[in-house]
Amino acid sequence: MIETDTALLLLRIVVGATMIAHGLNHWIGGGKIAGTAGWFASLGLRNGVLQAWLSVLTEIGAGALLILGLLTPFAAAAVVAVMLVAGLLAHRPNGFFVFREGYEYVLVLAVTAVALGLLGPGRISLDHAADITITGWAGGGVALGLGVLSTLGLLAVFYRPAPAPATVEEVR
């Protein structure tokens, strides 16, 4: 159906462009790589510069793949992983709403990525042109499963939060 294919294309373009913009902002925006690295370090991620570059490459790469509709469930998994790390480390403590720096925004992007994994990229895509068909439960499983596994791997290797400062009661 042309309506479904057009809707999938629109979702891919919007999520893909959002991810590219996010990656470019981490790279050349306000604080550039140094600022991004410092922010990641403040969240408890070790090797902030490496984290910054991995984030930039993942966000720009996943965004480009989504726009092209190429290896869609894998691109969706990258979006899930980036949003899950952001949601857990930066946004979860602030509650749901984005206007309070909550996880609302990252949740919507992650769930949209899983939906793209489930539905596939549609006929207006390089996956369709190359006859790459990983959709349905397999595509959704790749998007969600690989995204979660990637997040767990990153946190296991790099997450080392600083110990909380001692309270007056603990010092006594």
N, CA and C atoms as an extended XYZ file, in Angstrom:
516
Properties=species:S:1:pos:R:3:atomname:S:1:resname:S:1:resid:I:1 pbc="F F F"
N         0.831       -1.190        0.000 N   MET     1
C         0.000        0.000        0.000 CA  MET     1
C         0.873        1.250        0.000 C   MET     1
N         0.596        2.174       -0.870 N   ILE     2
C         1.414        3.379       -0.982 CA  ILE     2
C         1.326        4.240        0.282 C   ILE     2
N         0.147        4.238        0.947 N   GLU     3
C         0.009        5.030        2.172 CA  GLU     3
C         0.929        4.499        3.263 C   GLU     3
N         0.985        3.190        3.416 N   THR     4
C         1.842        2.578        4.433 CA  THR     4
C         3.309        2.841        4.125 C   THR     4
N         3.688        2.663        2.863 N   ASP     5
C         5.075        2.910        2.477 CA  ASP     5
C         5.464        4.367        2.680 C   ASP     5
N         4.550        5.271        2.392 N   THR     6
C         4.813        6.696        2.594 CA  THR     6
C         4.926        7.013        4.081 C   THR     6
N         4.048        6.433        4.889 N   ALA     7
C         4.109        6.652        6.339 CA  ALA     7
C         5.432        6.134        6.908 C   ALA     7
N         5.859        4.963        6.466 N   LEU     8
C         7.136        4.415        6.936 CA  LEU     8
C         8.307        5.286        6.497 C   LEU     8
N         8.255        5.792        5.273 N   LEU     9
C         9.292        6.704        4.789 CA  LEU     9
C         9.340        7.965        5.648 C   LEU     9
N         8.179        8.535        5.951 N   LEU    10
C         8.134        9.732        6.791 CA  LEU    10
C         8.731        9.468        8.172 C   LEU    10
N         8.364        8.343        8.779 N   LEU    11
C         8.928        7.993       10.085 CA  LEU    11
C        10.438        7.829       10.000 C   LEU    11
N        10.904        7.138        8.970 N   ARG    12
C        12.347        6.933        8.809 CA  ARG    12
C        13.079        8.253        8.628 C   ARG    12
N        12.513        9.142        7.820 N   ILE    13
C        13.153       10.435        7.576 CA  ILE    13
C        13.209       11.266        8.852 C   ILE    13
N        12.107       11.335        9.577 N   VAL    14
C        12.067       12.172       10.786 CA  VAL    14
C        12.977       11.616       11.873 C   VAL    14
N        12.889       10.320       12.142 N   VAL    15
C        13.752        9.735       13.181 CA  VAL    15
C        15.214        9.783       12.721 C   VAL    15
N        15.466        9.461       11.465 N   GLY    16
C        16.833        9.493       10.946 CA  GLY    16
C        17.431       10.883       10.998 C   GLY    16
N        16.686       11.875       10.559 N   ALA    17
C        17.190       13.257       10.583 CA  ALA    17
C        17.396       13.728       12.020 C   ALA    17
N        16.517       13.320       12.922 N   THR    18
C        16.675       13.673       14.335 CA  THR    18
C        17.964       13.078       14.892 C   THR    18
N        18.241       11.836       14.553 N   MET    19
C        19.461       11.188       15.041 CA  MET    19
C        20.705       11.843       14.447 C   MET    19
N        20.652       12.183       13.162 N   ILE    20
C        21.796       12.863       12.535 CA  ILE    20
C        22.033       14.216       13.205 C   ILE    20
N        20.963       14.976       13.423 N   ALA    21
C        21.102       16.280       14.083 CA  ALA    21
C        21.679       16.113       15.487 C   ALA    21
N        21.226       15.115       16.195 N   HIS    22
C        21.723       14.844       17.544 CA  HIS    22
C        23.222       14.526       17.501 C   HIS    22
N        23.620       13.677       16.566 N   GLY    23
C        25.033       13.327       16.425 CA  GLY    23
C        25.888       14.527       16.040 C   GLY    23
N        25.402       15.332       15.107 N   LEU    24
C        26.145       16.530       14.702 CA  LEU    24
C        26.278       17.510       15.863 C   LEU    24
N        25.222       17.628       16.668 N   ASN    25
C        25.290       18.512       17.822 CA  ASN    25
C        26.336       18.031       18.828 C   ASN    25
N        26.426       16.716       19.029 N   HIS    26
C        27.448       16.182       19.924 CA  HIS    26
C        28.854       16.442       19.370 C   HIS    26
N        28.967       16.493       18.060 N   TRP    27
C        30.262       16.647       17.404 CA  TRP    27
C        30.689       18.111       17.290 C   TRP    27
N        29.823       18.933       16.673 N   ILE    28
C        30.223       20.298       16.351 CA  ILE    28
C        29.340       21.353       17.003 C   ILE    28
N        28.384       20.926       17.830 N   GLY    29
C        27.520       21.872       18.522 CA  GLY    29
C        28.234       22.508       19.701 C   GLY    29
N        27.518       23.294       20.460 N   GLY    30
C        27.990       24.021       21.638 CA  GLY    30
C        29.338       23.625       22.208 C   GLY    30
N        29.385       22.510       22.930 N   GLY    31
C        30.616       22.116       23.592 CA  GLY    31
C        31.525       21.232       22.763 C   GLY    31
N        31.089       20.914       21.556 N   LYS    32
C        31.848       20.037       20.654 CA  LYS    32
C        32.169       18.707       21.349 C   LYS    32
N        33.150       17.981       20.865 N   ILE    33
C        33.488       16.672       21.425 CA  ILE    33
C        33.923       16.798       22.887 C   ILE    33
N        34.698       17.812       23.200 N   ALA    34
C        35.170       17.975       24.577 CA  ALA    34
C        34.000       18.161       25.542 C   ALA    34
N        33.035       18.962       25.162 N   GLY    35
C        31.863       19.176       26.012 CA  GLY    35
C        31.025       17.921       26.142 C   GLY    35
N        30.832       17.219       25.032 N   THR    36
C        30.082       15.968       25.053 CA  THR    36
C        30.796       14.941       25.921 C   THR    36
N        32.108       14.872       25.787 N   ALA    37
C        32.899       13.934       26.589 CA  ALA    37
C        32.767       14.249       28.073 C   ALA    37
N        32.818       15.506       28.415 N   GLY    38
C        32.657       15.897       29.813 CA  GLY    38
C        31.283       15.556       30.354 C   GLY    38
N        30.271       15.756       29.527 N   TRP    39
C        28.902       15.434       29.951 CA  TRP    39
C        28.762       13.930       30.169 C   TRP    39
N        29.283       13.129       29.224 N   PHE    40
C        29.221       11.671       29.398 CA  PHE    40
C        29.962       11.245       30.659 C   PHE    40
N        31.115       11.836       30.899 N   ALA    41
C        31.874       11.506       32.115 CA  ALA    41
C        31.071       11.876       33.358 C   ALA    41
N        30.358       12.999       33.308 N   SER    42
C        29.554       13.407       34.464 CA  SER    42
C        28.398       12.443       34.725 C   SER    42
N        28.003       11.686       33.709 N   LEU    43
C        26.942       10.680       33.873 CA  LEU    43
C        27.487        9.360       34.411 C   LEU    43
N        28.818        9.265       34.536 N   GLY    44
C        29.428        8.044       35.055 CA  GLY    44
C        30.050        7.156       34.003 C   GLY    44
N        30.119        7.626       32.762 N   LEU    45
C        30.739        6.841       31.701 CA  LEU    45
C        32.220        7.168       31.624 C   LEU    45
N        33.038        6.157       31.698 N   ARG    46
C        34.486        6.342       31.614 CA  ARG    46
C        34.903        6.494       30.158 C   ARG    46
N        36.077        7.072       29.945 N   ASN    47
C        36.596        7.331       28.597 CA  ASN    47
C        35.631        8.228       27.818 C   ASN    47
N        35.387        9.406       28.370 N   GLY    48
C        34.402       10.327       27.806 CA  GLY    48
C        34.618       10.663       26.342 C   GLY    48
N        35.873       10.850       25.929 N   VAL    49
C        36.134       11.191       24.523 CA  VAL    49
C        35.736       10.025       23.623 C   VAL    49
N        36.077        8.811       24.018 N   LEU    50
C        35.667        7.633       23.246 CA  LEU    50
C        34.145        7.544       23.190 C   LEU    50
N        33.481        7.765       24.318 N   GLN    51
C        32.013        7.723       24.360 CA  GLN    51
C        31.411        8.773       23.436 C   GLN    51
N        32.007        9.961       23.440 N   ALA    52
C        31.499       11.039       22.583 CA  ALA    52
C        31.586       10.644       21.113 C   ALA    52
N        32.748       10.130       20.704 N   TRP    53
C        32.902        9.734       19.297 CA  TRP    53
C        32.015        8.551       18.942 C   TRP    53
N        31.890        7.580       19.839 N   LEU    54
C        30.994        6.446       19.567 CA  LEU    54
C        29.550        6.918       19.410 C   LEU    54
N        29.159        7.857       20.247 N   SER    55
C        27.811        8.406       20.151 CA  SER    55
C        27.605        9.128       18.822 C   SER    55
N        28.561        9.967       18.450 N   VAL    56
C        28.463       10.709       17.187 CA  VAL    56
C        28.338        9.744       16.006 C   VAL    56
N        29.234        8.774       15.943 N   LEU    57
C        29.215        7.820       14.827 CA  LEU    57
C        27.942        6.986       14.807 C   LEU    57
N        27.494        6.553       15.974 N   THR    58
C        26.277        5.741       16.046 CA  THR    58
C        25.063        6.551       15.624 C   THR    58
N        24.941        7.768       16.145 N   GLU    59
C        23.765        8.581       15.833 CA  GLU    59
C        23.723        8.979       14.358 C   GLU    59
N        24.844        9.436       13.816 N   ILE    60
C        24.860        9.826       12.402 CA  ILE    60
C        24.685        8.600       11.508 C   ILE    60
N        25.387        7.519       11.830 N   GLY    61
C        25.274        6.302       11.022 CA  GLY    61
C        23.879        5.708       11.042 C   GLY    61
N        23.295        5.578       12.230 N   ALA    62
C        21.944        5.030       12.338 CA  ALA    62
C        20.940        5.925       11.630 C   ALA    62
N        21.103        7.228       11.789 N   GLY    63
C        20.192        8.160       11.117 CA  GLY    63
C        20.252        8.038        9.606 C   GLY    63
N        21.460        7.966        9.073 N   ALA    64
C        21.615        7.830        7.617 CA  ALA    64
C        21.015        6.514        7.133 C   ALA    64
N        21.290        5.422        7.845 N   LEU    65
C        20.728        4.119        7.446 CA  LEU    65
C        19.205        4.131        7.491 C   LEU    65
N        18.625        4.773        8.506 N   LEU    66
C        17.156        4.843        8.573 CA  LEU    66
C        16.600        5.630        7.394 C   LEU    66
N        17.184        6.770        7.088 N   ILE    67
C        16.692        7.567        5.968 CA  ILE    67
C        16.753        6.767        4.673 C   ILE    67
N        17.839        6.040        4.482 N   LEU    68
C        17.989        5.227        3.272 CA  LEU    68
C        17.119        3.968        3.305 C   LEU    68
N        16.706        3.572        4.491 N   GLY    69
C        15.977        2.309        4.622 CA  GLY    69
C        16.898        1.130        4.349 C   GLY    69
N        18.106        1.201        4.885 N   LEU    70
C        19.105        0.161        4.659 CA  LEU    70
C        19.469       -0.472        6.002 C   LEU    70
N        19.386       -1.809        6.051 N   LEU    71
C        19.656       -2.548        7.286 CA  LEU    71
C        18.816       -1.975        8.427 C   LEU    71
N        17.570       -1.755        8.138 N   THR    72
C        16.664       -1.023        9.012 CA  THR    72
C        16.605       -1.549       10.443 C   THR    72
N        16.452       -2.860       10.682 N   PRO    73
C        16.370       -3.283       12.088 CA  PRO    73
C        17.670       -3.044       12.859 C   PRO    73
N        18.806       -3.068       12.182 N   PHE    74
C        20.084       -2.806       12.841 CA  PHE    74
C        20.233       -1.317       13.151 C   PHE    74
N        19.804       -0.469       12.213 N   ALA    75
C        19.795        0.975       12.467 CA  ALA    75
C        18.845        1.293       13.614 C   ALA    75
N        17.696        0.625       13.627 N   ALA    76
C        16.730        0.827       14.712 CA  ALA    76
C        17.325        0.377       16.047 C   ALA    76
N        18.091       -0.706       16.045 N   ALA    77
C        18.741       -1.180       17.274 CA  ALA    77
C        19.712       -0.130       17.801 C   ALA    77
N        20.429        0.539       16.911 N   ALA    78
C        21.358        1.582       17.331 CA  ALA    78
C        20.608        2.743       17.976 C   ALA    78
N        19.457        3.102       17.412 N   VAL    79
C        18.638        4.161       18.003 CA  VAL    79
C        18.156        3.729       19.387 C   VAL    79
N        17.677        2.508       19.503 N   VAL    80
C        17.219        1.999       20.799 CA  VAL    80
C        18.352        2.072       21.817 C   VAL    80
N        19.537        1.633       21.431 N   ALA    81
C        20.671        1.619       22.361 CA  ALA    81
C        21.027        3.032       22.822 C   ALA    81
N        21.140        3.958       21.903 N   VAL    82
C        21.496        5.338       22.259 CA  VAL    82
C        20.427        5.942       23.172 C   VAL    82
N        19.168        5.734       22.831 N   MET    83
C        18.085        6.303       23.625 CA  MET    83
C        17.966        5.625       24.990 C   MET    83
N        18.248        4.331       25.043 N   LEU    84
C        18.187        3.625       26.323 CA  LEU    84
C        19.290        4.098       27.267 C   LEU    84
N        20.495        4.267       26.748 N   VAL    85
C        21.584        4.798       27.576 CA  VAL    85
C        21.211        6.202       28.073 C   VAL    85
N        20.741        7.050       27.171 N   ALA    86
C        20.351        8.408       27.562 CA  ALA    86
C        19.215        8.379       28.582 C   ALA    86
N        18.243        7.522       28.338 N   GLY    87
C        17.112        7.429       29.247 CA  GLY    87
C        17.516        6.974       30.634 C   GLY    87
N        18.360        5.969       30.692 N   LEU    88
C        18.777        5.430       31.989 CA  LEU    88
C        19.688        6.380       32.754 C   LEU    88
N        20.675        6.946       32.066 N   LEU    89
C        21.683        7.726       32.765 CA  LEU    89
C        21.325        9.202       32.936 C   LEU    89
N        20.698        9.798       31.940 N   ALA    90
C        20.472       11.244       31.985 CA  ALA    90
C        19.040       11.631       32.337 C   ALA    90
N        18.060       10.854       31.901 N   HIS    91
C        16.674       11.314       31.994 CA  HIS    91
C        15.818       10.612       33.043 C   HIS    91
N        16.086        9.360       33.349 N   ARG    92
C        15.252        8.602       34.290 CA  ARG    92
C        15.083        9.289       35.639 C   ARG    92
N        16.153        9.826       36.220 N   PRO    93
C        15.986       10.452       37.542 CA  PRO    93
C        15.041       11.654       37.543 C   PRO    93
N        14.743       12.198       36.369 N   ASN    94
C        13.931       13.407       36.272 CA  ASN    94
C        12.459       13.137       36.012 C   ASN    94
N        12.061       11.883       35.990 N   GLY    95
C        10.662       11.563       35.740 CA  GLY    95
C        10.344       11.460       34.257 C   GLY    95
N         9.076       11.486       33.937 N   PHE    96
C         8.606       11.233       32.580 CA  PHE    96
C         8.739       12.431       31.640 C   PHE    96
N         8.301       13.601       32.058 N   PHE    97
C         8.095       14.708       31.129 CA  PHE    97
C         9.395       15.358       30.651 C   PHE    97
N         9.464       15.594       29.339 N   VAL    98
C        10.650       16.160       28.716 CA  VAL    98
C        10.908       17.586       29.207 C   VAL    98
N         9.875       18.337       29.534 N   PHE    99
C        10.095       19.709       29.993 CA  PHE    99
C        10.755       19.744       31.367 C   PHE    99
N        10.866       18.602       32.007 N   ARG   100
C        11.620       18.485       33.263 CA  ARG   100
C        12.878       17.637       33.056 C   ARG   100
N        13.307       17.530       31.790 N   GLU   101
C        14.462       16.707       31.411 CA  GLU   101
C        14.210       15.220       31.643 C   GLU   101
N        12.935       14.825       31.569 N   GLY   102
C        12.566       13.426       31.759 CA  GLY   102
C        12.779       12.591       30.513 C   GLY   102
N        12.332       11.345       30.574 N   TYR   103
C        12.628       10.363       29.527 CA  TYR   103
C        11.573       10.266       28.426 C   TYR   103
N        10.590       11.143       28.416 N   GLU   104
C         9.508       11.116       27.433 CA  GLU   104
C        10.034       11.071       25.993 C   GLU   104
N        10.932       11.976       25.639 N   TYR   105
C        11.471       12.095       24.280 CA  TYR   105
C        12.241       10.839       23.864 C   TYR   105
N        13.134       10.365       24.734 N   VAL   106
C        13.939        9.207       24.357 CA  VAL   106
C        13.076        7.950       24.270 C   VAL   106
N        12.029        7.870       25.074 N   LEU   107
C        11.105        6.739       25.009 CA  LEU   107
C        10.382        6.710       23.658 C   LEU   107
N         9.908        7.867       23.222 N   VAL   108
C         9.191        7.933       21.938 CA  VAL   108
C        10.112        7.533       20.785 C   VAL   108
N        11.345        8.023       20.779 N   LEU   109
C        12.270        7.653       19.708 CA  LEU   109
C        12.595        6.161       19.743 C   LEU   109
N        12.828        5.610       20.927 N   ALA   110
C        13.166        4.187       21.039 CA  ALA   110
C        12.000        3.303       20.600 C   ALA   110
N        10.804        3.614       21.034 N   VAL   111
C         9.642        2.799       20.656 CA  VAL   111
C         9.344        2.936       19.163 C   VAL   111
N         9.527        4.117       18.603 N   THR   112
C         9.356        4.307       17.160 CA  THR   112
C        10.368        3.452       16.400 C   THR   112
N        11.590        3.383       16.910 N   ALA   113
C        12.615        2.555       16.264 CA  ALA   113
C        12.234        1.084       16.313 C   ALA   113
N        11.717        0.622       17.440 N   VAL   114
C        11.273       -0.780       17.527 CA  VAL   114
C        10.125       -1.023       16.545 C   VAL   114
N         9.198       -0.072       16.453 N   ALA   115
C         8.088       -0.208       15.503 CA  ALA   115
C         8.608       -0.290       14.069 C   ALA   115
N         9.619        0.496       13.730 N   LEU   116
C        10.216        0.411       12.394 CA  LEU   116
C        10.865       -0.946       12.177 C   LEU   116
N        11.488       -1.494       13.221 N   GLY   117
C        12.035       -2.840       13.115 CA  GLY   117
C        10.951       -3.868       12.846 C   GLY   117
N         9.826       -3.746       13.541 N   LEU   118
C         8.708       -4.670       13.354 CA  LEU   118
C         8.084       -4.546       11.963 C   LEU   118
N         7.822       -3.312       11.554 N   LEU   119
C         7.111       -3.072       10.291 CA  LEU   119
C         8.015       -3.141        9.067 C   LEU   119
N         9.301       -2.881        9.263 N   GLY   120
C        10.218       -2.812        8.136 CA  GLY   120
C        10.197       -1.427        7.538 C   GLY   120
N        11.064       -1.177        6.568 N   PRO   121
C        11.211        0.162        6.006 CA  PRO   121
C        10.182        0.505        4.928 C   PRO   121
N         9.441       -0.467        4.471 N   GLY   122
C         8.512       -0.233        3.372 CA  GLY   122
C         9.189       -0.396        2.016 C   GLY   122
N         8.387       -0.219        0.978 N   ARG   123
C         8.906       -0.428       -0.380 CA  ARG   123
C         9.781        0.713       -0.883 C   ARG   123
N         9.691        1.884       -0.230 N   ILE   124
C        10.515        3.022       -0.644 CA  ILE   124
C        11.789        2.985        0.207 C   ILE   124
N        12.638        1.998       -0.080 N   SER   125
C        13.837        1.798        0.743 CA  SER   125
C        14.880        0.994       -0.025 C   SER   125
N        16.114        1.111        0.424 N   LEU   126
C        17.172        0.290       -0.157 CA  LEU   126
C        17.037       -1.167        0.273 C   LEU   126
N        16.508       -1.409        1.474 N   ASP   127
C        16.252       -2.795        1.885 CA  ASP   127
C        15.323       -3.487        0.881 C   ASP   127
N        14.268       -2.798        0.492 N   HIS   128
C        13.336       -3.379       -0.482 CA  HIS   128
C        14.026       -3.593       -1.833 C   HIS   128
N        14.791       -2.603       -2.273 N   ALA   129
C        15.484       -2.713       -3.563 CA  ALA   129
C        16.497       -3.854       -3.558 C   ALA   129
N        17.132       -4.089       -2.409 N   ALA   130
C        18.146       -5.151       -2.305 CA  ALA   130
C        17.549       -6.471       -1.828 C   ALA   130
N        16.229       -6.494       -1.665 N   ASP   131
C        15.517       -7.694       -1.209 CA  ASP   131
C        16.014       -8.175        0.165 C   ASP   131
N        16.291       -7.221        1.044 N   ILE   132
C        16.654       -7.526        2.432 CA  ILE   132
C        15.364       -7.464        3.243 C   ILE   132
N        14.941       -8.599        3.739 N   THR   133
C        13.663       -8.663        4.442 CA  THR   133
C        13.867       -9.219        5.844 C   THR   133
N        13.998       -8.314        6.795 N   ILE   134
C        14.020       -8.684        8.209 CA  ILE   134
C        12.949       -7.822        8.859 C   ILE   134
N        11.736       -8.346        8.915 N   THR   135
C        10.607       -7.599        9.452 CA  THR   135
C         9.845       -8.488       10.423 C   THR   135
N         8.737       -8.002       10.898 N   GLY   136
C         7.917       -8.775       11.828 CA  GLY   136
C         8.655       -8.966       13.142 C   GLY   136
N         8.386      -10.116       13.769 N   TRP   137
C         9.015      -10.384       15.065 CA  TRP   137
C        10.532      -10.436       14.957 C   TRP   137
N        11.061      -10.903       13.821 N   ALA   138
C        12.520      -10.955       13.648 CA  ALA   138
C        13.105       -9.539       13.635 C   ALA   138
N        12.519       -8.643       12.864 N   GLY   139
C        13.001       -7.263       12.798 CA  GLY   139
C        12.833       -6.533       14.113 C   GLY   139
N        11.676       -6.715       14.740 N   GLY   140
C        11.458       -6.099       16.045 CA  GLY   140
C        12.387       -6.669       17.094 C   GLY   140
N        12.640       -7.978       17.002 N   GLY   141
C        13.556       -8.626       17.939 CA  GLY   141
C        14.980       -8.117       17.787 C   GLY   141
N        15.404       -7.914       16.542 N   VAL   142
C        16.734       -7.352       16.306 CA  VAL   142
C        16.794       -5.939       16.872 C   VAL   142
N        15.800       -5.124       16.566 N   ALA   143
C        15.800       -3.730       17.027 CA  ALA   143
C        15.822       -3.651       18.551 C   ALA   143
N        14.929       -4.372       19.201 N   LEU   144
C        14.852       -4.305       20.659 CA  LEU   144
C        15.975       -5.096       21.319 C   LEU   144
N        16.163       -6.339       20.882 N   GLY   145
C        17.145       -7.213       21.514 CA  GLY   145
C        18.568       -6.703       21.380 C   GLY   145
N        18.967       -6.357       20.163 N   LEU   146
C        20.323       -5.860       19.948 CA  LEU   146
C        20.517       -4.503       20.623 C   LEU   146
N        19.477       -3.676       20.614 N   GLY   147
C        19.557       -2.384       21.297 CA  GLY   147
C        19.781       -2.543       22.793 C   GLY   147
N        19.013       -3.440       23.420 N   VAL   148
C        19.162       -3.675       24.862 CA  VAL   148
C        20.511       -4.318       25.165 C   VAL   148
N        20.905       -5.318       24.374 N   LEU   149
C        22.200       -5.964       24.603 CA  LEU   149
C        23.362       -4.984       24.444 C   LEU   149
N        23.276       -4.126       23.459 N   SER   150
C        24.324       -3.112       23.262 CA  SER   150
C        24.405       -2.176       24.456 C   SER   150
N        23.256       -1.773       24.955 N   THR   151
C        23.219       -0.904       26.131 CA  THR   151
C        23.845       -1.591       27.333 C   THR   151
N        23.445       -2.836       27.576 N   LEU   152
C        23.995       -3.577       28.709 CA  LEU   152
C        25.504       -3.746       28.577 C   LEU   152
N        25.980       -4.031       27.371 N   GLY   153
C        27.416       -4.168       27.137 CA  GLY   153
C        28.160       -2.876       27.406 C   GLY   153
N        27.634       -1.770       26.888 N   LEU   154
C        28.279       -0.478       27.103 CA  LEU   154
C        28.334       -0.149       28.589 C   LEU   154
N        27.219       -0.340       29.285 N   LEU   155
C        27.191       -0.019       30.713 CA  LEU   155
C        28.114       -0.933       31.508 C   LEU   155
N        28.167       -2.209       31.148 N   ALA   156
C        29.039       -3.143       31.864 CA  ALA   156
C        30.505       -2.765       31.712 C   ALA   156
N        30.884       -2.292       30.540 N   VAL   157
C        32.288       -1.973       30.281 CA  VAL   157
C        32.656       -0.561       30.750 C   VAL   157
N        31.765        0.416       30.584 N   PHE   158
C        32.152        1.811       30.774 CA  PHE   158
C        31.476        2.546       31.928 C   PHE   158
N        30.406        2.013       32.503 N   TYR   159
C        29.687        2.764       33.528 CA  TYR   159
C        30.328        2.559       34.890 C   TYR   159
N        30.885        3.602       35.419 N   ARG   160
C        31.512        3.600       36.736 CA  ARG   160
C        31.159        4.915       37.422 C   ARG   160
N        29.970        4.998       38.005 N   PRO   161
C        29.576        6.278       38.614 CA  PRO   161
C        30.480        6.625       39.791 C   PRO   161
N        30.686        7.900       39.966 N   ALA   162
C        31.491        8.372       41.097 CA  ALA   162
C        30.737        8.073       42.381 C   ALA   162
N        31.449        7.716       43.439 N   PRO   163
C        30.761        7.471       44.702 CA  PRO   163
C        30.098        8.751       45.195 C   PRO   163
N        28.967        8.568       45.842 N   ALA   164
C        28.248        9.720       46.392 CA  ALA   164
C        29.073       10.332       47.515 C   ALA   164
N        29.058       11.648       47.621 N   PRO   165
C        29.803       12.273       48.711 CA  PRO   165
C        29.230       11.837       50.057 C   PRO   165
N        30.093       11.718       51.038 N   ALA   166
C        29.663       11.300       52.365 CA  ALA   166
C        28.788       12.365       52.993 C   ALA   166
N        27.762       11.926       53.692 N   THR   167
C        26.910       12.867       54.407 CA  THR   167
C        27.530       13.163       55.764 C   THR   167
N        27.030       14.181       56.417 N   VAL   168
C        27.535       14.546       57.742 CA  VAL   168
C        27.363       13.375       58.702 C   VAL   168
N        26.254       12.680       58.598 N   GLU   169
C        25.988       11.544       59.482 CA  GLU   169
C        26.991       10.426       59.266 C   GLU   169
N        27.381       10.174       58.016 N   GLU   170
C        28.325        9.099       57.717 CA  GLU   170
C        29.739        9.442       58.190 C   GLU   170
N        30.068       10.723       58.203 N   VAL   171
C        31.401       11.154       58.610 CA  VAL   171
C        31.591       10.976       60.118 C   VAL   171
N        30.528       11.176       60.878 N   ARG   172
C        30.618       11.066       62.344 CA  ARG   172
C        30.883        9.689       62.750 C   ARG   172
